[in-house]
Amino acid sequence: MKSTLSGPRARTSSRLAAVLVAASLLAVAGCGSSDDTDTQAGATGGAAGGETSIDLVGFAVIQAAYDDLAQEFAATDAGKGVTVKGSFGASGAQSRAVIAGQDADLVALSLTPDVDNIAKEGLIDEAWSSGEDKGIVSDSVVVLAVRKGNPKGIHGWADIVKPGIGIVTADPGTSGAAKWNLLGAYSQALGENDDTAAAEAYLQQFIGNVVSWNDSGRTATDAFVKGTGDVLISYENEAIAARAAGIELDYVVPDTTFLIENPAAVTTTAPQAAKDFLAFIQSDEGQQVLTAHGFRSVSGLAPAQGVEGANDPANPFPDVDIITVEDLGGWSTVNDELFDKENGLVTKLRG
């Protein structure tokens, strides 16, 4: 089941600095935030007052990276005169908002089913994921963020289900990040023999230790930063961004963890500028922007420079054994068996 993820990955990328995420994380640590707040026109990046405007609908964690992507895109011939207007929030909620009529030229969400749901409504070409990278534009892995100095001695998955350990995570009812987190917890417990009984027992202990469910990966980080819990189940890039922001936390990359794959797609009514922006994100230049923000790339690129906030900025993406959605049978199987609102294992264990 497991394969080895070396550095940025067999498909990898790189990106700019985590300064904007840092600023936003510090701000929410002081005064709170909402993941469903739209950015103002031009705030996401590009040429303010430009001739063409792109409506971007994204999941919360990517906002700082896409701010930088929009700025870099604006410096290209294709991006001249283009303004990117961004709305960021929990991935599942963003997907439903687009289906309900929210303006969108480009969607960048946490997981493939959230884009597929929009495509089923005829708003995105059903072949959106048919390319070499299956519509994936950035990768990450599930990590364990802990208090500075790791006072609870958390070094891997076994440690977070010990009595008295408070887990903070996003809620799978609204958040793609939560599904990745719970898949990480469940899949590593399957072991080499696919022991579903052991995995269910582990997941029950995991859920029993959760002290805070949050509507997105970003609000989960906010809760942890404000003092809730002992360990935050998070994206590697989110932990890197928090540290780059000056937030005092450490993070552990488990020896075996789950590969996070984030998709993006244009809508059927998108202008050429949105298609050009997506192509830029997929390009080497765009992937460099993403790796600088702590994402593992999908194009095979290593970071062009040290990644601020990483455990080792010069080698930010350590080799790990990974488990993927495909290893578990694909999203249809995973959603039915784990996340179905009536009969899914996670639903039953949460009670």
C-alpha positions in Angstrom: 0.0 0.0 0.0 2.7 2.5 1.0 5.1 4.2 -1.3 8.0 6.5 -0.5 7.6 10.2 -1.1 11.0 11.7 -1.7 11.3 15.4 -1.0 8.8 17.4 -3.1 7.5 14.1 -4.6 7.8 12.3 -8.0 5.5 15.2 -9.0 6.7 18.3 -7.2 6.9 22.1 -7.1 8.2 25.2 -5.4 6.8 28.6 -4.2 7.6 32.0 -2.6 7.5 33.1 1.0 4.9 32.5 3.8 4.9 36.1 5.0 1.3 36.8 4.1 0.0 33.6 5.8 2.1 34.6 8.7 0.5 38.0 8.9 -3.0 36.5 8.7 -2.3 33.9 11.3 -0.9 36.5 13.7 -4.0 38.6 13.1 -6.4 35.8 13.8 -4.5 34.8 16.9 -5.2 38.3 18.2 -8.7 38.9 17.1 -10.3 35.9 15.4 -11.4 35.5 11.8 -13.9 34.0 9.4 -12.9 31.7 6.6 -16.0 32.6 4.6 -15.0 36.3 4.1 -14.4 37.4 0.5 -11.3 39.4 -0.2 -11.9 42.8 -1.8 -11.6 43.2 -5.5 -7.9 43.3 -6.4 -6.9 42.2 -2.9 -5.9 38.7 -4.1 -3.5 40.2 -6.6 -3.0 41.3 -10.1 -3.4 44.7 -11.6 -5.8 46.7 -9.6 -8.3 48.3 -11.8 -7.3 45.9 -14.6 -9.2 45.3 -17.8 -10.1 41.7 -16.9 -11.3 40.3 -13.6 -11.1 36.7 -12.5 -13.4 35.3 -9.8 -11.4 32.8 -7.8 -13.1 30.5 -5.2 -10.6 28.7 -3.0 -10.2 26.8 0.2 -9.0 28.8 3.2 -5.4 27.5 3.5 -4.3 28.6 0.1 -5.1 32.3 0.3 -1.6 33.6 0.9 -0.1 31.4 -1.8 -2.7 32.5 -4.4 -2.1 36.1 -3.4 1.5 35.6 -4.5 0.5 33.6 -7.6 -1.8 36.4 -8.7 0.9 39.0 -8.3 3.4 36.9 -10.2 0.9 36.2 -12.9 0.2 39.9 -13.3 3.9 40.4 -14.2 3.5 38.0 -17.2 2.3 38.9 -20.7 -0.8 36.8 -20.2 -1.5 38.4 -16.8 -1.2 42.1 -17.7 -4.3 44.0 -16.9 -5.8 41.0 -15.0 -7.2 41.3 -11.5 -7.9 38.2 -9.4 -10.8 38.5 -6.9 -10.7 35.8 -4.3 -13.2 34.2 -2.0 -11.7 31.8 0.5 -13.4 29.4 3.0 -13.9 25.8 3.9 -13.6 23.6 0.8 -17.0 21.8 1.0 -18.8 25.0 1.8 -17.1 26.8 -1.2 -18.1 24.0 -3.5 -21.7 24.2 -2.4 -21.6 28.0 -2.8 -20.5 27.8 -6.4 -23.3 25.3 -7.1 -25.7 27.7 -5.5 -24.7 30.5 -7.9 -21.6 32.2 -6.4 -19.5 33.8 -9.2 -16.6 31.6 -10.1 -14.1 31.5 -13.0 -11.6 29.3 -11.3 -12.0 27.0 -8.3 -9.1 25.8 -6.2 -10.3 23.4 -3.6 -9.0 20.9 -1.0 -10.1 17.7 -2.7 -11.2 16.3 -6.0 -14.8 15.4 -5.0 -15.5 19.1 -4.2 -14.6 19.9 -7.8 -16.5 16.9 -9.1 -19.6 18.0 -7.4 -19.5 21.3 -9.3 -18.8 19.5 -12.6 -21.9 17.3 -12.0 -24.0 20.4 -12.2 -22.5 21.3 -15.6 -20.5 24.2 -14.2 -17.1 22.6 -14.9 -16.2 20.4 -17.8 -16.5 16.8 -16.7 -13.1 16.1 -18.2 -11.4 18.6 -16.0 -9.2 15.9 -14.3 -8.3 14.0 -17.4 -4.7 15.5 -17.7 -1.4 14.0 -16.6 -1.7 15.5 -13.1 -5.5 14.7 -12.9 -6.3 18.4 -12.2 -4.0 18.4 -9.1 -2.0 21.7 -8.7 -0.4 21.3 -5.3 0.5 18.5 -2.8 1.1 18.3 0.9 1.2 15.6 3.6 -0.6 15.2 6.9 1.5 16.3 9.9 1.2 16.7 13.7 1.7 20.3 14.9 2.6 20.5 18.6 3.4 23.1 21.2 6.9 24.7 21.1 9.4 22.2 22.5 6.9 19.4 22.2 6.1 19.2 25.9 3.8 16.2 25.5 6.5 14.1 23.7 4.5 13.6 20.5 6.6 11.8 17.9 4.0 9.9 15.8 0.5 8.6 15.4 0.6 6.3 18.5 1.3 9.2 20.8 -1.8 11.3 19.9 -4.3 8.7 21.1 -2.8 8.4 24.6 -5.1 9.4 27.5 -5.1 13.1 28.1 -3.9 14.3 24.7 -6.2 16.9 23.2 -6.5 16.8 19.4 -7.6 19.8 17.3 -8.8 19.1 13.8 -11.1 20.4 11.1 -14.7 18.9 10.8 -15.2 16.5 7.8 -18.8 17.8 7.5 -17.5 21.1 6.1 -13.8 20.8 5.5 -11.6 18.9 3.0 -8.7 19.3 5.4 -10.6 17.2 7.9 -11.1 14.4 5.5 -7.3 14.3 4.8 -6.6 14.4 8.5 -8.9 11.5 9.3 -7.7 9.5 6.3 -4.2 10.0 7.7 -5.2 8.7 11.1 -7.2 5.7 9.7 -4.9 4.6 6.9 -1.7 4.4 8.9 -3.4 2.1 11.4 -4.3 -0.3 8.7 -0.7 -1.5 8.6 0.7 -3.7 5.9 -2.1 -6.2 6.4 -5.0 -3.8 5.9 -6.3 -4.6 9.4 -9.6 -2.7 9.3 -10.4 -3.7 12.9 -7.2 -2.2 14.1 -7.8 0.9 12.0 -11.4 1.3 13.4 -10.1 0.9 17.0 -7.4 3.5 16.4 -9.9 6.0 14.8 -12.3 5.5 17.8 -9.4 6.5 20.1 -8.5 9.4 17.9 -12.0 10.8 17.8 -12.3 10.3 21.5 -9.4 12.6 22.0 -10.6 15.4 19.8 -11.3 18.5 21.9 -12.1 20.9 19.0 -13.8 20.3 15.6 -13.5 23.3 13.3 -15.1 24.3 10.0 -11.9 24.5 8.1 -8.2 23.8 8.3 -7.5 27.5 8.8 -9.9 27.8 11.7 -8.5 24.7 13.3 -5.1 26.3 13.2 -6.6 29.4 14.7 -8.0 27.4 17.6 -4.7 25.7 18.3 -2.8 29.0 18.1 -5.2 30.4 20.7 -4.4 27.6 23.1 -6.8 24.8 22.5 -5.5 21.2 22.6 -2.1 19.6 22.6 -1.8 18.6 18.9 -3.2 20.0 15.7 -3.7 17.6 12.8 -2.7 19.7 9.8 -1.3 20.1 6.4 2.5 20.3 6.3 2.2 23.6 4.4 -0.1 25.1 7.1 2.4 24.2 9.9 5.2 25.7 7.9 3.2 28.9 7.3 2.4 29.3 11.0 6.1 29.0 11.9 7.0 31.4 9.2 4.5 33.8 10.7 6.4 33.7 14.0 3.9 31.5 15.7 5.6 29.3 18.3 4.8 25.7 17.4 6.7 22.7 16.2 5.5 20.0 13.8 6.2 16.3 13.3 6.1 14.6 9.9 5.1 11.0 10.7 7.2 8.2 9.2 4.0 7.1 7.5 1.5 9.7 6.5 -1.2 10.6 3.9 -0.7 12.4 0.6 -2.8 15.5 0.3 -3.7 16.5 -3.3 -5.3 19.8 -4.0 -7.1 20.3 -7.4 -8.0 23.4 -9.4 -10.3 23.8 -12.5 -11.9 26.6 -14.6 -15.6 26.8 -15.0 -17.4 26.5 -18.3 -18.0 30.3 -18.5 -14.4 31.3 -17.5 -12.7 33.9 -19.6 -9.4 33.1 -21.3 -7.6 35.0 -18.5 -8.7 32.4 -16.0 -7.4 29.6 -18.2 -4.1 31.4 -18.5 -4.0 31.8 -14.7 -4.5 28.1 -14.2 -1.8 27.4 -16.7 0.5 29.7 -14.8 -0.2 27.9 -11.6 0.8 24.6 -13.3 3.9 26.1 -14.8 7.4 25.9 -13.2 7.1 29.5 -12.2 3.8 28.9 -10.5 5.0 25.8 -8.8 8.0 27.7 -7.4 5.5 30.1 -5.8 3.7 27.2 -4.2 6.7 25.4 -2.8 7.9 28.6 -1.2 4.6 28.5 0.7 5.4 25.0 2.0 3.4 22.9 -0.6 5.0 19.9 -2.2 4.9 20.4 -6.0 3.3 18.3 -8.6 5.8 19.0 -11.4 9.0 17.6 -10.0 10.6 20.9 -9.0 12.6 21.4 -5.8 12.3 24.7 -4.0 14.4 27.4 -5.6 15.4 28.7 -2.2 15.1 27.8 1.5 11.5 27.5 2.8 11.1 29.7 5.8 9.2 27.9 8.6 10.2 24.4 7.6 11.9 22.2 10.2 14.9 22.3 7.9 14.5 25.2 5.4 17.2 23.8 3.2 15.5 20.4 3.0 11.9 21.3 3.8 10.2 18.2 2.4 11.6 15.0 4.1 11.2 11.6 2.5 8.2 9.8 4.0 6.2 6.6 3.3 2.9 7.8 1.9 -0.6 6.4 1.6 -2.9 7.8 -1.1 -6.7 7.9 -1.7 -6.2 5.5 -4.5 -4.6 3.0 -2.1 -7.9 3.0 -0.2 -10.0 2.4 -3.3 -10.6 6.0 -4.5 -12.8 8.8 -3.3 -16.1 7.0 -4.0 -15.1 4.2 -1.7 -13.6 6.4 0.9 -16.6 8.7 1.1 -19.1 5.8 1.3 -17.1 3.8 3.9 -15.8 6.6 6.1 -17.7 9.9 5.5 -21.3 8.9 4.5 -23.6 11.2 6.6 -25.6 8.2 7.8 -23.5 5.0 7.6 -19.9 6.2 7.4 -17.5 4.9 10.0 -16.5 8.4 11.1 -20.2 9.4 11.4 -20.9 6.3 13.6 -17.9 6.8 15.8 -18.7 10.5 16.4 -22.2 9.4 17.5 
